[in-house]
Amino acid sequence: MMKPMMIISVVVLLAIGCDLHRAGPGVVEVEEADTEHLYAVLMYAQHCPSCSMLDPTVNAVRGDFEDEITFLRFDMSDESTREAARQSAAEHGLKDLYREHENRTGYLVVVGEGGEEELLRLSGRHEEKELRAEFNRVLDSL
């Protein structure tokens, strides 16, 4: 029996014109019609100084790019947040990316579908204008 949220998600995706295809038993992948889907993943921890500089800037610009980029935070602050990050990575097909970056923090990576190709890595302090320019550069290169 499908969960109600899954049914609602599928109906919404069909309504907005996404193409659905089966990747295997019980797995449904969503593909945008003409563009590769991107993920911006912040490798984060509460105790990380670089994270505290980067996180507000990412949050400030994410609304400008949410149609093209899915923004995620893999929180490595403690075991419970690491487990939630592992689950999020699995849900988004980014298990290998999680394993590669597990327990490292203070930067943001932009990757394509599946997380196999790293398109951008940022750390430290960045102005909103600079971050927008970097995201646009990556999007224009696709």
N, C-alpha and C positions, 0 to 999 in steps of 0.2 A: 504494500500500500504506500503510495507516494505521500509525502508530507504536504500539508496545505501550502506552505511557503514555496515549495518546489513547484507545485502546480501553478501558483500565482506567478512565479518567476518565468516559467515557460510561456504562459499566456502573454505576459508583458513583452517578452522578447519577440514573440511572434507578431505582436501588434506593432512593434517598432521596426519590423522588417529585417531582423537579423536572420542569417542562415544557420540552421541547426543541423548537425550530423552526429551520428553515433560513433564514438571512438572505441567502444568496447562494451561489455556487459555493464549496464547501470551507469555509464558515463556519458554525459551529454556535453559537447563542446560548443561554444558560441564563437562564430567568426563574424567580424565586421565585413561588409560587402567588398570593399576595395582596398582596405588598408590593414597592415599588420597591427595587431593589438600590442600596446606597450604597457609595461608596469614600471612605476617608480617606487622603489622599495627603500624606505629609510631603515637602516640598521641602527637601532635606538636602545638606549638604557637611561634610566633616570639619573644615574650618577655620572653620566658622560658629558663633559663640558662642550665638546664639539656638537653633540646632539642638541644641547640647549641653545646653541647659536643657529643651527641649520633648521631645526623643527619649525620655528615660527615663520621663517621665510617660505618654507615649503607650504605650510598651511595658508599663507597669504596668497600664493599664486595658483594653488591647485584648482580653484574654481574656474580659472581660465583654460584649463587643459583637461578637465574631467571627461569630455567627450572622446578624447583621443588616448588618454593615459589613465590607467587605474592606479591610484595611490594606495600603498600599503605601508604598514609599520611593523617590522619584526622586532618586538620588544624583548631584549635580552636581560632585563632588570633582575629577574629571579626565575626560579623553576616554573612557576605557574604561568608567567608571561611568555617564557620560552616555549612551553607546551602550546599555548594559544597561537604563537607565531608558527610553530610546526604545523598546526592544523590549518591555519590560513594559507600557508605555503602549499599544502597538499590540495586544498580546495581550488587554488588558482593554478595548479600544475607547475609549481615552482619548488618542488621538494629538493631537487639538485642544487638550486640556488641557495636555499636555506642551509643545506649541509655544507656548502662551500664557504658560507659567510657566518656560520653559527658561532656565537659568542664573540664576534667582532662588532664594534659599534663605531658611530661617529661619522658615518657617511651615507650617501644616497646613491643607489645604482639604478639606472634605467636599462631595462632589458626587453627584448622581444618576447613573443609568445613562447612559453616553455622555459624562459630564463637562460637559454643557451648562449645567446650573444649579448655581451655587455656593450651597450651603446654609449653610456655616459657614467662617470663616477665623480661625485662632488663631496667635498668635506669642508668643515670649517664654516666661516662666515661668508655669506654671499648676499649681495643686495638683491631685492626682488627683480629689478630690471635685468640683472645679470642672469638670474635663474630663468626668467622668461625667455631670454635670448638663447640660452643653452637648450631649453626644451624645444623651442622653435627650430633651432639648428638640427636637432635630432629628427623632428617631425619632417622637416624639409628634405632630409637625406633619404627618406623612405620612398 
